[in-house]
Amino acid sequence: MTNGTTTHTAPAHAGAVSAPADINAVFAAIDIGASSGRVMLGRVSPSTGVSLETIHRFPNGVIELDGGLHWDFDALFAEVLKGLAAAASVAATNGERVVSIGIDTWAVDYGLVNNAGELTAQPHSYRDERSRATVGRVHAAISPERLYATTGLQYLQFNTLYQLAAEPNLTGVQALLIPDLIAFLLTGERRTEVTNASTTGLFDAVTGRWATEFLEALGLPRNIFPPLIQPGETVGTLLPAVLEQTGLPADTTVVAVGSHDTASAVAAVPAQVLSASGDQDFAYISSGTWSLVGVELNAPVLTEASRKANFTNERGVDGTIRYLRNVGGLWLLSECQRAWADQGFSQSLPALLDSAAALPAGGPQINADDPAFTAPDNMPDRIRSAVRNTGAVLPDRPAAVVRCIMDSLAAGYARTLADAERLTGCSTNAVHIVGGGSQNRLLCQLTADATGKAVIAGPIEATAQGNVLVQARAAGVVAGGLTELRALVVAGTSLERYEPAHEVSGVAS
């Protein structure tokens, strides 16, 4: 495959087998990110892979409430129900049956539910500043070294344990991470799915259980979280009220998937080859609002060097370890576009990227994952200010700002992947970019140039594909491990390959 050419990779079906297939089975994927959500229907065939149909899209975003940044969860759940009702209608029209529902969202955030099953308040957003003040108190109780040696979790000031430390009262409530909260409202069952549990800072990376000694050290209730559940296990069946509102079949189940959206996305990375160590020899970048950059391992890396490099060990589907670091993402670009639109500048994204690609290489860069860029508003001004702090000047033109963002992201990816290889001893031969960023030709090419590795772009909808595949395997429609599931992604996906040191512009059509 050569840069810029769309390639349909030949299917590899070794081990990807079907059970006695229910040819009318379809799977509903609830996939919600920090800026939007959707409900999709997935169809899975051992011969043609995964096909997705978007049924309902809806916006998501933070709101200012009671002096803080929150999610409008009531509105979000109403959209979920609307999407599920639409999915039931589409399936029935096609003579299909929705077998199960899988839920994935962003990580870290939670809602507090009381003993009566009521949400006590709209959940805080990780972009709220409240947890900043608790970091010192948490570290006084549990040193950063001890935290990392147990949880293997990257330090981010909004990790769940710092947020919980900011709660004024946790008596009589449980914390349900956002996908688990949606599952609870659909089924009445309280569970915590492990890929998301591993982002809390209160999960033991080795044992795969809650780190109860940390709960005690922080004065948190031992039952602050519900019991753990693995991807592929059934959470429960739908409540009567949900059945009435959606029209779904009475036996529709909610199945735990990789409920951290990155876990579902990595499960659908179209990579097949194992290294001699048994670890995957590819790197991945799940590119969206954030960029999650890393490698897949069979065991966590809990060294002091890893902690100082701020890498995280999060659970993946089938007990894998997502060894990665958060790098700034396309949030920077979307916030700039929003600011420019408010100023009356409405150039399309493809045109912006073409203009940025026409600028010469070697321009100014920023640290794209600096916490200074976490909050919304005035993003172009903040980027120019960060450039000035480096002693450089960034022209006051959107194309120059976009090129700075793209160059900075690619450079951040390259540094992160080099660190991941150094810390794990892995040697990767390709970089898979999945998610929305896989459409961005400029970003993909700059990443190939910066890393010196081939970049394979796609699938765009990796998160929803991973979600659906875990459901399909749980239903017996397909079987096998991650290699077999990924073969199904390859079978149904058009991939694009970028080699280092080529020029390209714009976004994929």
Buried (B, 14 or more C-beta within 10 A) or exposed (E): BEBBEEEEBEBBBEEBEBEEBBEEBBBBBBBBBBBEBBBBBBBBBBEEBBBBBBBBEBEBEBEEBEEBBBBBBEBBBEBBBBBBBBBBBBBBEEEBBBBBBBBBBBBBBBBBBEEEEEBEEBBBBBBBEBBEEBBEEBBEBBEEEBBBBBBBBBBBBBBBBBBBBBBEEBEEBBBBBBBBBBBBBBBBBBBBBBBBBBBBBBBBBEEBEBBEEBBEBBEBBEBBBBEBBBBBBBBBBBBEEBBEBBBBBEEBBBBBBBBBBBBBBBBBBBBBEEBEEEBBBBBBBBBBBBBBBBBBBEBBBBBEEBBEBBBBBBBBBBEBBBBBBBBBBBBBBBBBBBBBEEEEEEBEBBEBBBBBBEBEEEBBBBBBBEEEBBBBEEBBEBBBEBBEEEEBEBBEEBBBBBBBBBBBBBBBBBBBBEBBBEBBEBEBEBBBBBBBBBBBBBBBBBBBBBBEBBBBBBBBBBBBBBBBBBBBBBBBBBBBEBBBBBBBBBBBBEBBBBBBEEEBBBBBE
